[in-house]
Amino acid sequence: MKPVRQLVHEHLLQLHPYTPGTQPGGEGWIKLNTNELPFPPPREVGEAIAAEFPRLARYPNPRSQPLREALAGFYGLAPEQVIVGNGSDDLLNLLVRAFGGAGRRTVDTFPSYSLYPVITAIAAGQIQSIPFGTDFSLPVPELIHSGADLLLLTCPNAPTGVRFPNEALRKLAAGCRGLLVIDEAYAEFAEENALSLLAEFGNVVVTRTFSKAYGLAGLRVGYALASPEVIDFLDRIRDSYNVNRLSQAGALAALGAREVYSGYIATIRETREKIIAVLRELGWPVYPSETNFIFAAPMGPDGHPGPEVASGLFKWLESRRILVRYFPNHPLTAEYLRITIGSPSEMERFIEEIRTWHKGA
Ligand SMILES: Cc1ncc(COP(=O)(O)O)c(C=O)c1O
């Protein structure tokens, strides 16, 4: 046999795989690093999953059809405009395989969701990342000028939390000659979303997830909303049973438990604003957030933020069993920490630790 390195596709030899945020073992951690919801799923979700258990010998509905129909009804769209996936990562991957990758111009922004360059590289393509300015506003002319076949935009943005106004998104959709994917993983925490653009522009795709506002990251369910033509191409290339039976049932029940989730989302937003206010009082630059996380630059003892301050606090918090996310590899992000909004009591503890650190711990 030839060496494996000669058998594998050459473009995979240099691939840097995606690094997910740490999922620590053991008890006692405050996990503010992967933008999960800190609350338990509503009772109905557990019951729906338990009811599917005896049917596990049977394959699931291959199209997740009941869930597609429920989502279509929820958003006032046709079922042909909806596809469900194994997390929204699955849909992003399908979009890149169908419309990006080899021979296509794929564009995203920097900073943004760091999965996009990885899935593009897996599809033998190269991504062009257009940096935001330091005010993190959307560089519409540059994005249009890029001539993208596939433009991947996280809105509200991760890791900054900033949402771009629909007016800017409209200009982008109108000027973009390719497909504009608006990754709305965090839209439920925002004041506004981009769904109205679906009726206005045939080239807009919106991806959403049950992992964040629905607190079901462990279930792996996401969906994409787009024109029937785009959805049809994604359907042609997806795995035949891409969402398992338990996940379909759990997500369907979650859609019906809106009141519980409205309460959860209200608590997260309220806590987010309180934490932003406290950190700003301590002098930290913090971006306005429309998500369940904040992007904040810890203030050093000399009255300046900096990469050493951010990395020092990141490590110090880890030693106190508090996990946040740090992106050291770019000057636009290296002074900042991305902090998921946990439960009110977790965030109280977080703020206590931050105050201790400020006193020179
Ligand atoms: C911007 C963005 N899009 C998509 C995802 C992935 O979501 P899912 O769990 O649905 O695959 C994440 C997860 O962190 C994210 O931050």
The ligand as a MOL file (V3000), in Angstrom:
LIG
                    3D

  0  0  0     0  0            999 V3000
M  V30 BEGIN CTAB
M  V30 COUNTS 16 16 0 0 0
M  V30 BEGIN ATOM
M  V30 1 C -21.7370 32.0790 14.2300 0
M  V30 2 C -22.0330 30.6460 14.4830 0
M  V30 3 N -22.6430 29.9230 13.5400 0
M  V30 4 C -22.9150 28.6180 13.7190 0
M  V30 5 C -22.5680 27.9800 14.8840 0
M  V30 6 C -22.8060 26.5130 15.0110 0
M  V30 7 O -24.0010 26.1990 15.5130 0
M  V30 8 P -24.5500 24.7130 15.5400 0
M  V30 9 O -24.3930 24.2490 16.9390 0
M  V30 10 O -25.9590 24.8710 15.1060 0
M  V30 11 O -23.7620 23.8900 14.5660 0
M  V30 12 C -21.9340 28.6840 15.8960 0
M  V30 13 C -21.5390 27.9960 17.1440 0
M  V30 14 O -20.8160 28.4290 17.9610 0
M  V30 15 C -21.6570 30.0480 15.6940 0
M  V30 16 O -21.0330 30.7740 16.6250 0
M  V30 END ATOM
M  V30 BEGIN BOND
M  V30 1 1 1 2
M  V30 2 1 2 3
M  V30 3 2 2 15
M  V30 4 2 3 4
M  V30 5 1 4 5
M  V30 6 1 5 6
M  V30 7 2 5 12
M  V30 8 1 6 7
M  V30 9 1 7 8
M  V30 10 2 8 9
M  V30 11 1 8 10
M  V30 12 1 8 11
M  V30 13 1 12 13
M  V30 14 1 12 15
M  V30 15 2 13 14
M  V30 16 1 15 16
M  V30 END BOND
M  V30 END CTAB
M  END
